[in-house]
Amino acid sequence: MQLTSTDIDTMKRCAKRELDKRENFYPKWIAAGKMTQEKADFEIEGMKKIYEYFCWLQIHAGAEQQKLF
C-alpha cells in the first residue's frame, strides 16, 4: 500500500478528531457508569499513539518510505 503525504495528513486529522471525541465523551460515559476510567485511559492512550505515529510519519517518511505494509 503506497501512501501519499495527503493520505497521511488525512489519517492524522481523522485520528486527531477521534482523539478529541474520546476526550470529550468518555468522562460523560464514566460518570454515567457506561465505561470505567481504566478502559477510557486505555482507549485514549491508544488513539494518542496512533495520532503521534501519523505526526511522526508525516515529518520523517519520504514519499518512497510512506508504506504501512
N, C-alpha and C positions, 0 to 999 in steps of 0.2 A: 504494500500500500504506500504510494508516494503522496506525501503531504506538501502543500504549498504554505507559504507564510500566511496567506489568507485563511487557509483551513485551520492553522494553529491559532491564529487570532480569534477566529470564530469559536473554536473549542474553549479557548481561555475565557472568553466572555461568557459562554454558557456555564462554565464551571464557577465563575465568579457570581453569576446570577443565582445559581443553585446554592452556593455557599451563603449568600446573603439571605435567601429564603429560609434556609435551615436555621441560621442565627436568629431570624425573626420569629419563626413559627415554633421551634422546639421549646422555648421557655413556656409558651402558652400550653403546649401539649403536656409538658411536665406538670404544670400547675393543675391541669385537668385530669391527671393520672393516666394519660394515654401513652406516656413514654417515660422511661427512667432517665435520670441525669446521666448515668453511665452510658446508656445507649446513645443519648444525644451527643455526649462528648466524643464517643467513638465515631459516629457518623459525621460530625462536623470536622473532626481531625482528618478523617479520610478524604473529605472533599477539599480541605485545605491543601493536602498533599497533591491532589490532582491539579488544583489551580496552580500551585507552586511549580509543579512539573511543567505545565504549559508555559508559564512565565520563563522558566529556565530554558526550555526548548526554543522558545522564540528568540532568546538572546544568543544562545550558544550554538544552535544547529544551523549549519549551512544548508542550502537548498538540496544538495546531494545527500545530506545526512538526515533529512526530515522524514524518516520512516519509522513507524511504530512497530511494524512486523516485517 
